[in-house]
Amino acid sequence: MSIQWFPGHMHRARKQIALVMAKVDVVIEVLDARLPGYSENPLLRELRGPRPCLKVLNKSDLADPAVTAAWMDFFRECGTVPMEISATSPKDAKRILGTLPGMVKERNFLMQPVNCLIVGIPNVGKSTLMNTLVGRKVARAANQAAITTKQKRVHVNDELTLYDTPGVLWPKIESVTASYMLAGSGAVRETAMDNAEVAARVGDYLLREYPGLLKERYKITDLPQNGIDLLEALGRKRGCLIKGGEVDVTKAAGILLNELRAGQIGRISLQKPPAPKAA
């Protein structure tokens, strides 16, 4: 499966970002802490050019803390400023606001405020973060892809202005693994994918990386060898049966994906950083 989900509003958003970028001093790229590399949009990297970028790893409370620490080291080694956050945390918002002025050349910010652009893929928490940064609801937020469809501009204070944009994916995600993991994280609307197929592939990964969490959550003593059989076992445990005693795989897939996204299985990362290059 290679996801190709690029609605019309995403195409418009890409054009809006390109237009507003000329005014922008700092780009705040919101990444999903569970899969920071997969949730980096290469189009945004191209659009921002040489501008300083603060990469905030949102939903860090859902991610494996050891893997998140490895990602933080990776981004620092790449010369990027990273920060792990929860978009709903006022404390984290204060850290972000305190960091931004230091990322641009010193000037009179009252005369020339810092213009910041919040970017990221769908359902990564951009609007939630903007609401927290501003201290009031200025953007619609929900745990669903493609909620923001228009650009917003908000003055945080006399020295800082924020621009929010719709979440933008790239026209075609070439990596099959990235496609499945992004779909599993909730970055893509479910109408654009086969839930059972996504859950089976995510299940393969969880069986390999987090077998203990699966055993504890679903009370399955002998874990199966693959994701499809995991859905069968989970479905029987949760009573997802249809006529003839067969498992409703679609329903079981929904349970696995919803509980993964809600953090009910445990703190899970869906991607590890690249291994350091040999000296």
Buried (B, 14 or more C-beta within 10 A) or exposed (E): EEBEBBBEBBEBBBEBBEEBBEEBBBBBBBBBBBBBBBBBBEBBEEBBEEBBBBBBBBBBBBBBEEBBEBBBEBBEEEEBBBBBBBBBBEEBBEEBBEBBBEBBEEEEBEEEBBBBBBBBBBBBBBBBBBBBBBEEEBBEBEEEBBBBBEBBEBEBEEBBBBBBBBBBBBEEBEEEBBBBBBBBBBBBBBEBBEBBBBBBBBBBBBBEBBEEBBEEBBEBEEBBEBBBBBBBBBBBBBEBBEEEEEBBBBBBBBBBBEBBBEBEBBBBBBBBBEEEEEE
